[in-house]
């Protein structure tokens, strides 16, 4: 069942602020040494394992991950850090850009091109499943046009698009389905209250 919700004014949602505090999971950050005792991070991260041959599904995974990264670039969902990191598998100096998909995952820009494509390093099962199953939003320009109709902070706007609402938002109309979780339902219920208030205000002005 699809419900139409008109977005007509600024959003004030405590549930939105709460959900924005979620920290994304991390992929592609590595231990400095295979021995945890000598590792700078004391075993916090795994050490990358190079493979002589590509792993099953690697080609398709690389293609999908690149599409996700391209989408992140189009949204400026990236962080730039000072300095560079050095590859754990050779002497290559890598970049300092990190991709982040809001409250889901964040990973360094060289995970795909260096570790996976060059050394056939296999990612974690959790990250593999997320990349494989993620539905990348479409109609990006329509999404932006819709979101500019309401007064929102950049953080709030990024949260909505990052949680997957983006592709369903166009020209002031947002859709929701029955698969949303409790936090999402609170978010949409607040939007419904905003819609009702907006209609009441419009009626009084007429």
SERO-4910 file (N, C-alpha, C, O; in steps of 0.05 Angstrom, whole numbers):
BEGIN
 pado doro    nc1    nc2    nc3   cac1   cac2   cac3    cc1    cc2    cc3    oc1    oc2    oc3
  Unk    A     17    -24      0      0      0      0     18     25      0     36     27     16
  Unk    A     12     43    -18     29     68    -20     12     91    -10    -11     95    -18
  Unk    A     24    108      6     11    131     17     25    156      7     49    158      8
  Unk    A      9    175     -2     20    201    -11     21    220     12      2    223     28
  Unk    A     43    234     14     47    253     36     58    278     23     79    277     11
  Unk    A     45    301     26     55    326     15     74    339     35     67    342     58
  Unk    A     97    347     25    116    361     41    114    391     35    121    400     13
  Unk    A    104    406     55     98    434     48    112    454     66    110    478     60
  Unk    A    125    446     87    138    465    104    160    452    119    166    429    116
  Unk    A    174    468    136    198    457    150    191    434    168    169    432    179
  Unk    A    210    416    171    206    391    186    218    395    214    240    403    218
  Unk    A    201    388    235    211    388    262    205    360    273    182    354    281
  Unk    A    226    343    274    221    316    282    242    306    301    266    306    294
  Unk    A    234    299    325    253    289    345    264    262    337    287    255    342
  Unk    A    247    246    323    256    219    315    277    222    293    295    205    292
  Unk    A    274    243    276    294    247    255    321    254    268    342    243    260
  Unk    A    321    271    288    346    279    301    358    254    315    383    251    315
  Unk    A    341    237    326    351    214    340    365    195    321    386    184    326
  Unk    A    351    190    298    362    170    279    387    180    265    403    164    256
  Unk    A    391    207    264    415    218    252    440    213    268    462    216    259
  Unk    A    436    204    294    459    200    311    471    172    306    493    166    317
  Unk    A    458    155    290    469    129    284    495    131    269    498    146    250
  Unk    A    515    116    278    541    117    265    542     95    243    534     72    249
  Unk    A    552    101    220    554     81    199    575     60    205    594     65    219
  Unk    A    571     36    194    590     15    197    614     20    179    612     35    160
  Unk    A    637      8    185    661     14    171    671    -10    155    671    -33    165
  Unk    A    680     -5    131    692    -26    114    717    -15    101    718      8     94
  Unk    A    737    -32     97    761    -24     82    782     -9     98    801      2     87
  Unk    A    779     -9    125    801      1    142    815    -23    154    802    -42    164
  Unk    A    842    -22    153    857    -46    159    877    -43    182    885    -21    190
  Unk    A    883    -65    194    905    -66    214    931    -59    200    935    -63    176
  Unk    A    950    -48    216    976    -40    205    995    -64    204   1016    -62    191
  Unk    A    988    -85    217   1005   -109    218    988   -134    222    969   -133    237
  Unk    A    995   -156    209    978   -180    212    979   -191    240    960   -206    248
  Unk    A    999   -185    256   1001   -193    284    987   -173    301    997   -150    303
  Unk    A    965   -179    314    950   -160    331    968   -146    352    962   -123    359
  Unk    A    988   -160    362   1005   -148    382   1021   -125    371   1026   -105    385
  Unk    A   1029   -127    345   1044   -106    332   1027    -86    317   1037    -66    306
  Unk    A   1002    -91    316    983    -74    302    979    -48    317    975    -48    341
  Unk    A    980    -26    302    976      0    314    948      3    326    944     17    346
  Unk    A    928    -10    314    901     -8    324    893    -31    343    869    -33    351
  Unk    A    912    -48    350    908    -69    370    885    -87    363    868    -95    380
  Unk    A    884    -95    338    864   -114    330    836   -103    324    817   -119    320
  Unk    A    833    -77    323    807    -65    318    797    -71    290    774    -76    285
  Unk    A    816    -72    271    809    -77    243    823   -103    233    843   -111    245
  Unk    A    812   -116    213    825   -140    202    848   -132    184    851   -109    176
  Unk    A    865   -151    178    887   -146    159    879   -157    132    868   -179    131
  Unk    A    882   -141    110    873   -150     84    888   -175     74    912   -177     77
  Unk    A    873   -193     62    885   -217     51    883   -217     21    862   -217     10
  Unk    A    906   -216      8    907   -216    -22    902   -245    -32    911   -264    -19
  Unk    A    888   -246    -54    883   -272    -67    893   -273    -95    892   -253   -109
  Unk    A    903   -296   -103    914   -298   -130    892   -297   -152    898   -288   -174
  Unk    A    868   -305   -145    846   -305   -164    822   -289   -153    819   -287   -129
  Unk    A    806   -278   -171    782   -263   -162    763   -282   -147    762   -306   -153
  Unk    A    749   -272   -128    730   -288   -113    703   -288   -128    697   -272   -145
  Unk    A    686   -307   -121    660   -311   -134    643   -286   -130    638   -277   -108
  Unk    A    634   -275   -153    617   -251   -152    633   -225   -151    620   -204   -149
  Unk    A    659   -226   -153    675   -202   -150    670   -182   -172    667   -158   -167
  Unk    A    668   -191   -197    664   -173   -219    638   -157   -216    638   -133   -220
  Unk    A    617   -171   -210    591   -159   -206    591   -140   -182    578   -118   -183
  Unk    A    605   -148   -161    607   -131   -138    621   -105   -144    612    -83   -136
  Unk    A    643   -106   -159    658    -82   -166    641    -63   -182    641    -39   -178
  Unk    A    626    -74   -201    608    -58   -218    587    -43   -201    582    -20   -205
  Unk    A    575    -58   -182    555    -46   -165    567    -25   -146    555     -4   -142
  Unk    A    590    -31   -134    602    -12   -116    610     14   -130    608     35   -119
  Unk    A    619     12   -155    626     36   -170    601     53   -175    603     78   -173
  Unk    A    579     41   -180    554     56   -184    546     70   -158    537     93   -158
  Unk    A    550     57   -135    544     69   -110    563     92   -104    554    113    -95
  Unk    A    588     89   -111    608    111   -107    602    134   -125    605    157   -117
  Unk    A    593    129   -150    586    150   -168    562    166   -157    561    190   -160
  Unk    A    543    151   -145    520    165   -133    529    182   -109    520    204   -105
  Unk    A    547    171    -93    558    186    -71    571    212    -80    569    233    -68
  Unk    A    586    210   -102    599    234   -113    579    255   -122    583    279   -118
  Unk    A    557    246   -134    537    264   -143    523    279   -120    511    300   -124
  Unk    A    524    267    -97    511    278    -73    531    291    -54    524    301    -33
  Unk    A    557    290    -61    578    299    -43    578    285    -16    583    296      5
  Unk    A    572    259    -17    572    242      7    600    231     10    605    207      9
  Unk    A    619    249     15    647    242     17    660    259     39    651    281     46
  Unk    A    681    248     51    697    262     71    726    263     62    736    243     51
  Unk    A    738    285     65    766    288     58    783    291     83    778    307    100
  Unk    A    803    274     85    821    274    108    848    284    101    857    282     78
  Unk    A    862    296    121    889    306    116    908    282    112    905    261    126
  Unk    A    928    285     95    948    265     91    938    242     74    916    242     63
  Unk    A    955    222     72    949    198     56    955    173     72    969    173     92
  Unk    A    943    151     63    948    125     76    965    108     58    965    112     34
  Unk    A    979     90     69    996     72     53    983     44     52    973     34     72
  Unk    A    985     32     29    973      6     25    986    -14     45   1010    -13     50
  Unk    A    969    -32     55    979    -52     73    992    -76     57   1004    -93     69
  Unk    A    988    -76     31    998    -98     15   1021    -92     -3   1035   -110    -13
  Unk    A   1026    -66     -7   1051    -57    -22   1057    -29    -13   1046    -19      7
  Unk    A   1075    -16    -27   1084     11    -18   1068     33    -30   1076     57    -28
  Unk    A   1046     27    -43   1030     47    -56   1018     67    -36   1007     59    -15
  Unk    A   1020     93    -43   1007    113    -27    979    117    -37    975    122    -61
  Unk    A    959    115    -20    932    116    -28    919    143    -22    932    161    -10
  Unk    A    894    146    -30    881    172    -27    871    177      1    875    161     20
  Unk    A    857    199      5    848    208     31    818    214     31    809    230     47
  Unk    A    804    203     12    775    208     10    759    184     20    767    161     15
  Unk    A    738    189     34    721    168     45    693    172     34    682    194     36
  Unk    A    681    150     24    653    151     17    636    144     41    645    128     58
  Unk    A    613    156     43    596    150     66    567    150     56    557    169     44
  Unk    A    553    128     62    524    126     56    509    130     82    497    111     93
  Unk    A    509    154     92    495    163    115    498    143    139    520    137    147
  Unk    A    476    133    150    478    117    174    483     87    167    481     70    185
  Unk    A    489     81    142    493     53    134    523     46    136    531     31    154
  Unk    A    539     55    116    567     47    115    585     70    106    575     89     94
  Unk    A    610     68    113    631     86    102    655     69     95    661     49    109
  Unk    A    670     77     74    693     62     65    711     80     49    702     99     37
  Unk    A    737     74     49    757     91     35    755     88      5    746     67     -5
  Unk    A    763    109     -9    760    109    -39    777     88    -53    770     80    -75
  Unk    A    798     78    -40    815     58    -53    808     29    -47    821     11    -56
  Unk    A    786     25    -33    778     -2    -27    773    -18    -53    783    -40    -57
  Unk    A    757     -5    -70    750    -19    -95    773    -21   -115    780    -43   -123
  Unk    A    785      2   -121    805      3   -143    831    -10   -135    845    -22   -152
  Unk    A    839     -9   -110    865    -20   -101    863    -47    -89    874    -67    -99
  Unk    A    848    -50    -68    847    -75    -53    831    -97    -68    840   -120    -70
  Unk    A    808    -90    -78    791   -110    -91    800   -116   -120    805   -139   -127
  Unk    A    803    -95   -136    810    -99   -164    838   -109   -168    844   -125   -185
  Unk    A    856    -98   -152    885   -105   -156    893   -130   -141    909   -146   -151
  Unk    A    883   -133   -116    893   -155    -99    871   -175    -93    876   -194    -78
  Unk    A    848   -172   -104    826   -191   -100    819   -195    -70    813   -217    -62
  Unk    A    822   -174    -55    815   -176    -26    784   -178    -24    769   -163    -36
  Unk    A    776   -198     -8    747   -202     -5    736   -185     18    748   -184     40
  Unk    A    714   -172     13    702   -155     34    686   -172     54    683   -196     50
  Unk    A    678   -160     75    662   -174     95    635   -183     84    625   -171     65
  Unk    A    624   -203     95    598   -213     86    576   -192     89    559   -189     71
  Unk    A    577   -177    110    557   -156    115    558   -134     94    537   -126     84
  Unk    A    582   -125     88    585   -104     68    577   -115     40    565   -100     24
  Unk    A    585   -139     34    578   -152      9    547   -152      5    537   -146    -16
  Unk    A    533   -161     26    504   -163     25    491   -135     21    472   -132      6
  Unk    A    502   -115     36    491    -88     34    494    -77      6    475    -67     -6
  Unk    A    518    -79     -5    523    -69    -32    506    -84    -53    494    -71    -70
  Unk    A    505   -110    -51    490   -126    -70    460   -119    -69    447   -119    -90
  Unk    A    449   -115    -46    420   -111    -43    411    -82    -44    387    -76    -46
  Unk    A    430    -63    -43    422    -35    -43    409    -26    -69    419    -32    -91
  Unk    A    387    -13    -67    373     -1    -90    382     28    -93    375     45    -76
  Unk    A    398     33   -113    408     60   -117    386     79   -127    372     72   -146
  Unk    A    381    101   -113    360    120   -122    363    129   -150    385    131   -161
  Unk    A    340    134   -163    340    144   -190    327    172   -191    318    182   -170
  Unk    A    328    184   -214    316    211   -218    326    230   -197    311    243   -182
  Unk    A    353    232   -197    366    249   -176    358    278   -178    354    291   -157
  Unk    A    354    289   -202    347    317   -204    320    322   -193    315    343   -180
  Unk    A    301    304   -198    274    307   -187    274    307   -157    259    321   -144
  Unk    A    292    290   -146    295    289   -117    303    316   -106    292    325    -86
  Unk    A    324    328   -118    333    354   -108    312    375   -111    309    392    -93
  Unk    A    298    375   -133    277    395   -138    256    394   -116    246    414   -107
  Unk    A    249    369   -108    228    366    -88    238    375    -61    223    389    -46
  Unk    A    262    368    -54    272    375    -27    278    405    -24    278    415     -1
  Unk    A    282    419    -46    286    448    -43    260    463    -38    260    487    -32
  Unk    A    237    449    -40    212    461    -34    207    465     -4    189    480      4
  Unk    A    222    451     12    218    453     41    243    464     54    265    461     43
  Unk    A    240    477     77    263    488     91    275    467    108    263    458    128
  Unk    A    299    458    101    312    437    116    342    444    118    353    457    101
  Unk    A    354    435    140    383    437    142    395    417    123    382    397    115
  Unk    A    420    421    116    435    402     99    436    375    111    434    355     97
  Unk    A    439    374    138    441    348    152    415    333    149    415    308    145
  Unk    A    392    347    153    366    333    150    362    324    122    352    302    117
  Unk    A    369    341    102    365    333     74    382    308     68    372    290     55
  Unk    A    407    308     76    424    285     71    414    260     84    416    238     73
  Unk    A    402    264    108    391    240    122    369    228    106    368    203    102
  Unk    A    350    244     96    328    233     81    337    219     56    328    197     50
  Unk    A    354    232     40    364    219     15    381    195     22    380    175      7
  Unk    A    396    196     43    413    174     50    398    149     60    408    127     56
  Unk    A    375    153     72    359    131     82    343    118     60    329     98     66
  Unk    A    345    128     35    331    115     14    304    128      7    290    118    -11
  Unk    A    297    150     21    273    164     14    276    180    -12    257    186    -26
  Unk    A    301    186    -18    307    204    -41    293    196    -67    280    214    -79
  Unk    A    295    171    -76    284    165   -102    253    167   -103    241    168   -124
  Unk    A    241    167    -79    212    168    -77    202    196    -72    178    200    -68
  Unk    A    220    216    -72    212    243    -67    214    259    -93    236    262   -104
  Unk    A    192    270   -103    194    286   -127    172    307   -126    148    301   -122
  Unk    A    180    332   -131    161    354   -132    142    356   -108    118    360   -111
  Unk    A    154    353    -85    138    357    -61    121    334    -52    106    337    -33
  Unk    A    123    311    -66    107    288    -58    125    266    -50    143    258    -66
  Unk    A    121    254    -27    137    232    -17    119    207    -14     96    210     -8
  Unk    A    131    184    -19    116    159    -17    128    142      5    152    144     11
  Unk    A    111    127     18    122    108     37    108     81     33     85     80     24
  Unk    A    122     59     39    109     33     37    108     20     64    116     32     84
  Unk    A     99     -5     65     94    -18     91    120    -31    102    118    -44    123
  Unk    A    142    -28     89    167    -40     98    183    -23    117    204    -31    126
  Unk    A    173      1    123    188     19    140    189      9    169    170     -4    178
  Unk    A    211     15    183    213      7    211    200     27    229    189     47    220
  Unk    A    202     23    256    189     41    275    199     69    273    183     88    274
  Unk    A    225     73    272    236    100    270    226    114    245    219    138    245
  Unk    A    225     99    223    215    110    198    186    118    200    177    139    189
  Unk    A    170    101    213    141    107    216    137    133    232    120    149    226
  Unk    A    154    137    253    153    162    268    159    186    251    147    207    253
  Unk    A    179    182    233    187    203    215    164    210    196    157    234    193
  Unk    A    151    190    185    129    195    166    105    206    180     90    223    169
  Unk    A     99    198    205     77    208    220     81    238    225     61    253    225
  Unk    A    105    246    230    111    275    234    106    290    208     95    312    209
  Unk    A    113    278    186    108    291    160     78    294    156     69    314    145
  Unk    A     63    274    164     34    275    161     22    298    178      4    312    169
  Unk    A     33    302    202     24    325    219     31    351    205     15    370    206
  Unk    A     54    353    193     61    377    179     42    383    156     34    405    151
  Unk    A     35    361    141     17    364    119    -10    375    128    -22    393    116
  Unk    A    -21    363    150    -47    371    161    -46    401    170    -65    416    165
  Unk    A    -25    408    183    -22    436    193    -21    455    169    -33    477    170
  Unk    A     -7    447    148     -4    463    124    -31    467    111    -38    489    101
  Unk    A    -48    446    109    -74    448     97    -93    467    114   -108    483    103
  Unk    A    -91    464    140   -107    481    158   -100    511    154   -118    528    154
  Unk    A    -74    516    152    -65    543    149    -74    555    123    -82    578    121
  Unk    A    -73    539    102    -81    547     75   -111    554     75   -119    573     62
  Unk    A   -127    537     89   -156    541     90   -163    568    104   -181    582     95
  Unk    A   -149    573    125   -155    598    141   -147    623    124   -161    643    126
  Unk    A   -126    621    108   -117    643     91   -137    649     69   -139    672     59
  Unk    A   -152    628     61   -172    632     39   -197    644     52   -216    649     37
***
